[in-house]
Amino acid sequence: MLFVLLLLLALLGMPLFAVIALGALIGYSEQSLNMTLVVMEFQRIGELPVLVALPLFTFAGVILSHSKTPERLVDLTRAMFGWMPGGLAILGLGLFALMTAFTGASGITVVALGSLMLPALLKAGYPERFSLGLVTAGSSMGVLFAPSLPLILYAVVAQQVAPGQGIRIEELFLAGILPGILMLLLMAGWAMRTGIHLPKVETPKPPIGLSLKAAAWELPLPFVVLGGIYGGYLLVIEAAVVTAAWVIVTLVAIRRDIEWRKLPAIIAEAMVLVGAILVVLGVSMASTNLMIDTQVPQRLFDAVEPWISNKYMFLVMINILLLIVGMMLDIFAALVIMAPLIIPIALAFGVDPVHLGIIFLANLQIGYCTPPVGINLFLASHRFGKDILVIYRSTLPFLGWLLVALLIITWWPGLSLWLAGRM
């Protein structure tokens, strides 16, 4: 009855954090627990050192999206790889992944970078349907690459739900590399196949030297940050500080892409996003503790165990569930709601929590562009002024390749665990 009431309130437009908080408060009351324990969860998550990285990476990503960095990267891509069959589309996928990894939001990539890439693709002779599909589906790339905010958030939730597993955020950063590259390679192969059959279109390309000079401040950032993390020179928090400082110095102080007087508004925009994530995370952790105390995950496991003979059948069911959830919920909300329920059950079936995290994020990433209600579909339809059915048809080939990648990621744990295991 309580679940039906909460679902009805959510459908009527009640904010997600309020729905979760209400459910937690009612549950605490029914268990005769002090309701101030719900508020204390905010203090507990505030003591997690890794959460310092969340606002810093978010701030850096918002600055990048407001600057002229996307334009400079698109020009550099056209200058260096426009001659390759499918070269512009392939490098576009790389830019989408880079942008989403640093901003943590696929929607920002659709609006900011997609608006630049779509005209460039059309001008280079790519079919409109292919170009729309590439921009819409490609903008979801990057969720599996560091320093993606969903990766950080999954690590935080997993550490709270399964503290004995020793899950480290650096492991997840490494675990996402090969699965993320697999997704990019499959989509890049499709782009190359399309590019081979394009008619030769003579479009003026920016000079390589000038394009490299224009992007000189942006290009070292991924190598410094990711190289520092993977090389063991920087902790995640230190990498977040370096990223935030780098974009302020280069884009605000040196390049003057963003005026100093606009910086407070950008900080406010970034912190609103962070605040929304932390509010949902806090009330979700309170709800999670209640579910663990009342053995909800164990009861769910007991209910599904007779119907599931092994962990692979379990993973099939989880993939289907997460694809549906990814279509309806924002990735951050889906993580903090579903991960606490799924992680304990997955551990009971013998699924590695790091592998599960990559499966989790790969599904939610695909959910961004899965009909009928994937958020990227509606953003692309609104931004590019195209009918939603046109966007649906455009993304289907790319969606097919992403699902193939998801199957490989699911059935081949070593793809996710090999690099993490060598840390």
C-alpha positions as CSV (number, residue, x, y, z in Angstrom):
1,M,0.0,0.0,0.0
2,L,2.8,2.4,0.9
3,F,4.6,1.7,-2.4
4,V,1.4,2.4,-4.4
5,L,1.0,5.7,-2.5
6,L,4.6,6.8,-3.1
7,L,4.4,5.8,-6.8
8,L,1.2,7.8,-7.2
9,L,2.8,10.9,-5.5
10,A,5.7,10.6,-7.9
11,L,3.4,10.4,-10.9
12,L,1.6,13.5,-9.7
13,G,4.9,15.4,-9.8
14,M,6.1,15.3,-6.2
15,P,9.9,15.8,-6.2
16,L,11.8,12.6,-6.1
17,F,13.8,13.4,-2.9
18,A,10.5,14.2,-1.1
19,V,8.9,10.9,-2.2
20,I,12.0,8.9,-0.9
21,A,12.1,11.0,2.3
22,L,8.4,10.4,3.0
23,G,8.8,6.7,2.5
24,A,11.8,6.6,4.9
25,L,10.0,8.7,7.5
26,I,7.0,6.4,7.4
27,G,9.2,3.3,7.6
28,Y,11.1,4.7,10.6
29,S,7.9,5.5,12.3
30,E,6.5,2.0,11.7
31,Q,9.7,0.5,13.2
32,S,9.5,2.8,16.2
33,L,12.9,4.4,15.3
34,N,13.8,8.0,15.9
35,M,13.2,10.0,12.8
36,T,16.2,12.2,13.4
37,L,18.2,9.3,12.1
38,V,17.1,10.3,8.6
39,V,18.6,13.7,9.0
40,M,21.8,12.2,10.5
41,E,22.4,10.5,7.2
42,F,23.3,13.8,5.6
43,Q,26.0,14.3,8.3
44,R,27.3,10.8,7.6
45,I,27.6,11.2,3.8
46,G,29.1,14.6,4.4
47,E,32.0,12.9,6.1
48,L,32.9,10.8,3.1
49,P,36.2,12.2,1.7
50,V,35.4,11.1,-1.9
51,L,32.4,13.4,-2.1
52,V,34.7,16.4,-2.2
53,A,35.4,15.4,-5.8
54,L,31.7,15.6,-6.8
55,P,31.3,19.4,-6.7
56,L,34.7,20.1,-8.1
57,F,34.3,17.8,-11.2
58,T,30.7,19.2,-11.6
59,F,32.0,22.8,-11.5
60,A,34.7,22.0,-14.0
61,G,32.3,20.4,-16.4
62,V,29.8,23.3,-16.2
63,I,32.6,25.8,-17.0
64,L,33.7,23.6,-20.0
65,S,30.1,23.6,-21.3
66,H,29.8,27.4,-21.1
67,S,33.2,28.0,-22.7
68,K,34.2,27.9,-26.3
69,T,36.1,24.6,-25.7
70,P,33.5,22.5,-27.7
71,E,33.9,24.7,-30.7
72,R,37.7,24.5,-30.6
73,L,37.7,20.7,-30.3
74,V,35.3,20.3,-33.2
75,D,37.5,22.5,-35.4
76,L,40.6,20.5,-34.4
77,T,38.7,17.2,-35.2
78,R,37.8,18.5,-38.6
79,A,41.3,19.7,-39.3
80,M,43.1,16.5,-38.3
81,F,40.7,13.7,-39.2
82,G,38.2,15.1,-41.7
83,W,40.0,13.1,-44.5
84,M,39.3,9.7,-43.0
85,P,36.3,7.6,-44.0
86,G,34.0,8.4,-41.2
87,G,36.7,10.3,-39.5
88,L,34.6,13.3,-38.4
89,A,31.9,11.0,-37.0
90,I,34.5,8.8,-35.2
91,L,36.2,11.7,-33.6
92,G,32.8,13.2,-32.8
93,L,32.2,10.1,-30.7
94,G,35.5,10.7,-28.9
95,L,34.5,14.3,-28.2
96,F,31.1,13.2,-26.9
97,A,32.7,10.7,-24.5
98,L,35.2,13.3,-23.3
99,M,32.5,15.9,-22.7
100,T,30.1,13.6,-20.9
101,A,32.9,12.1,-18.8
102,F,33.9,15.6,-17.5
103,T,30.4,17.1,-17.2
104,G,28.7,13.9,-15.9
105,A,25.5,14.9,-17.8
106,S,24.6,13.5,-21.2
107,G,22.0,16.2,-21.7
108,I,24.7,18.9,-21.6
109,T,26.6,17.1,-24.3
110,V,23.5,16.9,-26.6
111,V,22.8,20.6,-26.2
112,A,26.4,22.0,-26.1
113,L,28.5,19.8,-28.3
114,G,25.7,18.2,-30.4
115,S,24.7,21.6,-31.6
116,L,28.1,22.1,-33.1
117,M,28.7,18.5,-34.4
118,L,25.4,18.1,-36.2
119,P,25.9,21.0,-38.7
120,A,29.5,19.8,-39.2
121,L,28.4,16.3,-40.0
122,L,25.7,17.4,-42.4
123,K,28.1,19.8,-44.1
124,A,30.6,16.9,-44.5
125,G,27.9,14.9,-46.4
126,Y,26.7,12.5,-43.8
127,P,23.0,11.6,-44.1
128,E,20.7,13.5,-41.8
129,R,19.3,10.4,-40.1
130,F,22.8,9.0,-39.4
131,S,23.9,12.4,-38.0
132,L,20.9,12.7,-35.7
133,G,21.4,9.2,-34.4
134,L,25.1,9.7,-33.9
135,V,24.7,12.9,-31.9
136,T,21.8,11.6,-29.8
137,A,23.2,8.1,-29.0
138,G,26.9,9.3,-29.0
139,S,26.2,11.9,-26.3
140,S,25.6,9.2,-23.8
141,M,29.1,7.9,-24.3
142,G,31.5,8.8,-21.5
143,V,29.5,7.6,-18.4
144,L,32.0,4.7,-18.1
145,F,35.1,6.9,-18.3
146,A,36.8,8.8,-15.4
147,P,36.1,11.2,-13.9
148,S,32.4,10.5,-14.6
149,L,30.1,11.6,-11.7
150,P,27.9,8.4,-12.0
151,L,31.0,6.3,-11.5
152,I,31.8,8.3,-8.3
153,L,28.2,8.1,-7.1
154,Y,28.0,4.3,-7.6
155,A,31.3,3.9,-5.6
156,V,29.8,6.0,-2.8
157,V,26.6,4.0,-2.7
158,A,28.4,0.6,-3.0
159,Q,30.7,1.5,-0.1
160,Q,27.7,2.3,2.1
161,V,25.7,-0.8,1.1
162,A,28.6,-3.3,1.0
163,P,31.3,-1.9,3.3
164,G,33.1,-5.2,3.6
165,Q,33.8,-5.5,-0.1
166,G,36.5,-2.9,-0.1
167,I,35.2,-1.2,-3.3
168,R,37.5,1.6,-4.3
169,I,36.7,4.4,-6.7
170,E,40.0,4.0,-8.5
171,E,39.0,0.4,-9.3
172,L,35.8,1.6,-10.9
173,F,37.7,4.2,-12.9
174,L,39.9,1.4,-14.3
175,A,37.1,-1.1,-14.8
176,G,35.1,1.3,-17.1
177,I,38.0,1.9,-19.6
178,L,37.8,-1.3,-21.7
179,P,33.9,-1.6,-21.7
180,G,33.7,2.1,-22.6
181,I,36.2,1.6,-25.5
182,L,34.3,-1.4,-26.7
183,M,31.1,0.7,-27.0
184,L,33.0,3.4,-28.8
185,L,34.7,0.9,-31.2
186,L,31.4,-0.7,-32.2
187,M,29.8,2.7,-32.9
188,A,32.9,3.9,-34.7
189,G,32.8,0.8,-36.9
190,W,29.3,1.7,-38.0
191,A,30.4,5.3,-38.6
192,M,33.3,4.2,-40.7
193,R,31.0,1.9,-42.8
194,T,28.8,4.9,-43.4
195,G,31.7,7.2,-44.2
196,I,33.2,4.9,-46.8
197,H,30.1,5.4,-49.0
198,L,29.9,9.2,-48.7
199,P,30.4,11.3,-51.8
200,K,33.4,13.4,-51.9
201,V,32.4,16.8,-50.5
202,E,35.0,19.6,-50.7
203,T,34.6,21.5,-47.5
204,P,37.2,23.9,-46.3
205,K,38.9,22.6,-43.2
206,P,40.6,24.7,-40.5
207,P,44.4,24.7,-40.7
208,I,45.9,22.0,-38.4
209,G,48.5,24.3,-36.9
210,L,46.0,27.0,-35.9
211,S,43.5,24.4,-34.6
212,L,46.2,22.8,-32.4
213,K,47.3,26.2,-31.1
214,A,43.6,27.2,-30.4
215,A,43.1,24.0,-28.3
216,A,46.5,24.0,-26.7
217,W,45.1,24.6,-23.2
218,E,42.4,22.0,-23.4
219,L,44.3,19.1,-24.9
220,P,46.6,18.4,-21.9
221,L,43.8,18.3,-19.3
222,P,42.6,14.6,-19.9
223,F,46.2,13.4,-19.9
224,V,47.1,15.3,-16.7
225,V,44.0,14.2,-14.8
226,L,43.6,10.7,-16.0
227,G,47.3,10.0,-16.2
228,G,47.6,11.3,-12.7
229,I,44.9,9.0,-11.4
230,Y,45.9,5.8,-13.3
231,G,49.6,6.4,-12.7
232,G,49.1,6.7,-9.0
233,Y,50.3,10.3,-8.8
234,L,46.9,11.8,-7.9
235,L,44.1,10.7,-5.7
236,V,40.6,11.2,-7.0
237,I,40.1,14.3,-4.8
238,E,43.4,15.7,-5.9
239,A,42.5,15.1,-9.5
240,A,39.3,17.0,-9.0
241,V,41.1,20.0,-7.5
242,V,43.6,20.0,-10.4
243,T,40.7,19.9,-12.9
244,A,38.8,22.7,-11.3
245,A,41.9,24.9,-11.0
246,W,43.0,24.1,-14.6
247,V,39.7,25.2,-16.1
248,I,39.5,28.4,-14.0
249,V,43.1,29.4,-14.9
250,T,42.9,28.5,-18.6
251,L,39.3,29.4,-19.5
252,V,38.6,32.3,-17.2
253,A,41.9,33.9,-16.4
254,I,43.9,33.2,-19.7
255,R,41.4,32.7,-22.5
256,R,38.7,34.9,-21.1
257,D,36.0,32.6,-22.5
258,I,34.0,33.4,-19.4
259,E,34.0,36.7,-17.7
260,W,34.8,36.9,-14.0
261,R,31.4,38.5,-13.3
262,K,29.6,35.4,-14.7
263,L,31.6,33.0,-12.5
264,P,29.2,33.2,-9.5
265,A,26.2,32.3,-11.7
266,I,28.2,29.3,-13.1
267,I,29.1,28.2,-9.6
268,A,25.5,28.4,-8.6
269,E,24.4,26.3,-11.6
270,A,26.9,23.6,-10.7
271,M,26.1,23.6,-7.0
272,V,22.4,23.3,-7.7
273,L,23.1,20.1,-9.6
274,V,25.4,18.9,-6.8
275,G,22.8,19.8,-4.2
276,A,20.1,17.9,-6.0
277,I,22.3,14.8,-6.1
278,L,23.3,15.0,-2.4
279,V,19.7,15.6,-1.2
280,V,18.5,12.5,-3.1
281,L,21.6,10.6,-1.9
282,G,21.0,11.5,1.7
283,V,17.4,10.5,1.9
284,S,18.2,7.3,-0.2
285,M,20.9,6.3,2.3
286,A,18.3,6.7,5.1
287,S,15.9,4.5,3.2
288,T,18.6,2.0,2.4
289,N,19.6,1.6,6.1
290,L,15.9,1.0,6.9
291,M,15.7,-1.6,4.1
292,I,18.8,-3.4,5.4
293,D,17.6,-3.4,9.0
294,T,14.3,-4.8,7.9
295,Q,16.1,-7.4,5.6
296,V,14.3,-6.2,2.5
297,P,17.2,-7.3,0.2
298,Q,17.3,-10.7,1.8
299,R,13.6,-11.1,1.4
300,L,13.9,-10.0,-2.3
301,F,16.6,-12.6,-2.7
302,D,14.5,-15.3,-1.1
303,A,11.6,-14.4,-3.4
304,V,13.6,-14.5,-6.7
305,E,16.0,-17.3,-5.9
306,P,13.4,-20.1,-6.8
307,W,13.0,-18.5,-10.2
308,I,16.7,-17.9,-11.0
309,S,19.1,-20.8,-11.2
310,N,22.4,-18.9,-11.6
311,K,24.0,-15.5,-11.6
312,Y,23.8,-15.2,-15.4
313,M,20.0,-15.5,-15.4
314,F,20.0,-13.0,-12.6
315,L,22.1,-10.6,-14.8
316,V,19.7,-11.0,-17.7
317,M,16.8,-9.9,-15.4
318,I,18.9,-7.0,-14.0
319,N,19.7,-5.8,-17.6
320,I,16.1,-5.7,-18.5
321,L,15.1,-3.9,-15.3
322,L,17.9,-1.3,-15.6
323,L,17.1,-0.6,-19.2
324,I,13.5,0.2,-18.2
325,V,14.6,2.2,-15.2
326,G,17.2,4.1,-17.3
327,M,14.4,5.2,-19.7
328,M,12.3,6.7,-16.9
329,L,14.7,8.1,-14.4
330,D,17.8,10.4,-14.4
331,I,21.0,8.3,-14.0
332,F,21.7,9.8,-10.6
333,A,18.3,9.1,-9.2
334,A,18.3,5.6,-10.7
335,L,21.7,4.9,-9.0
336,V,20.7,5.9,-5.5
337,I,17.3,4.2,-5.7
338,M,18.2,0.9,-7.4
339,A,21.8,0.2,-6.4
340,P,21.1,-0.3,-2.7
341,L,18.5,-2.9,-3.6
342,I,20.4,-4.7,-6.3
343,I,23.9,-4.8,-4.8
344,P,23.2,-7.1,-1.9
345,I,21.2,-9.5,-4.1
346,A,24.0,-9.5,-6.7
347,L,26.6,-10.3,-4.0
348,A,24.4,-13.3,-2.9
349,F,24.5,-14.6,-6.5
350,G,28.3,-14.2,-6.6
351,V,28.4,-11.2,-8.9
352,D,31.5,-9.0,-8.4
353,P,30.4,-5.6,-7.2
354,V,32.8,-3.8,-9.6
355,H,31.6,-5.8,-12.6
356,L,28.0,-5.1,-11.4
357,G,28.8,-1.3,-11.3
358,I,29.9,-1.3,-15.0
359,I,26.8,-3.3,-16.0
360,F,24.7,-0.9,-14.0
361,L,26.1,2.2,-15.6
362,A,26.2,0.7,-19.1
363,N,22.5,0.0,-18.9
364,L,21.6,3.4,-17.6
365,Q,23.8,5.0,-20.2
366,I,21.9,3.1,-23.0
367,G,18.6,4.1,-21.3
368,Y,19.4,7.7,-22.2
369,C,18.6,7.0,-25.8
370,T,16.2,4.1,-25.6
371,P,12.6,4.7,-26.9
372,P,10.1,5.6,-25.9
373,V,11.1,7.9,-23.1
374,G,15.0,8.1,-23.1
375,I,15.9,11.7,-22.0
376,N,18.4,12.2,-24.9
377,L,15.7,11.5,-27.4
378,F,13.5,14.4,-26.2
379,L,16.4,16.8,-25.8
380,A,17.6,16.1,-29.3
381,S,14.0,16.5,-30.6
382,H,13.7,19.8,-28.9
383,R,17.1,21.1,-29.7
384,F,17.2,20.2,-33.4
385,G,13.5,20.8,-34.1
386,K,12.8,17.2,-35.3
387,D,9.8,15.0,-34.7
388,I,10.4,12.5,-31.9
389,L,9.7,9.6,-34.2
390,V,12.4,10.8,-36.6
391,I,14.8,10.8,-33.6
392,Y,13.6,7.3,-32.6
393,R,14.4,5.8,-36.1
394,S,17.7,7.6,-36.2
395,T,19.1,6.1,-33.0
396,L,18.0,2.5,-33.6
397,P,21.2,1.3,-35.4
398,F,23.4,2.9,-32.7
399,L,21.2,1.4,-30.0
400,G,21.6,-2.0,-31.6
401,W,25.4,-1.8,-31.3
402,L,25.2,-0.5,-27.8
403,L,23.1,-3.5,-26.8
404,V,25.6,-5.8,-28.4
405,A,28.3,-4.2,-26.3
406,L,26.1,-4.6,-23.2
407,L,25.8,-8.3,-23.8
408,I,29.6,-8.6,-24.1
409,I,30.2,-6.6,-21.0
410,T,27.7,-8.7,-19.1
411,W,28.9,-12.1,-20.1
412,W,32.7,-11.3,-20.1
413,P,33.5,-10.1,-16.5
414,G,37.2,-10.0,-17.4
415,L,36.6,-7.1,-19.7
416,S,35.7,-5.0,-16.7
417,L,37.9,-6.6,-14.1
418,W,41.2,-7.1,-15.8
419,L,42.6,-3.6,-15.5
420,A,41.1,-3.2,-12.0
421,G,42.7,-6.4,-10.9
422,R,46.1,-5.2,-11.9
423,M,45.9,-2.0,-9.8
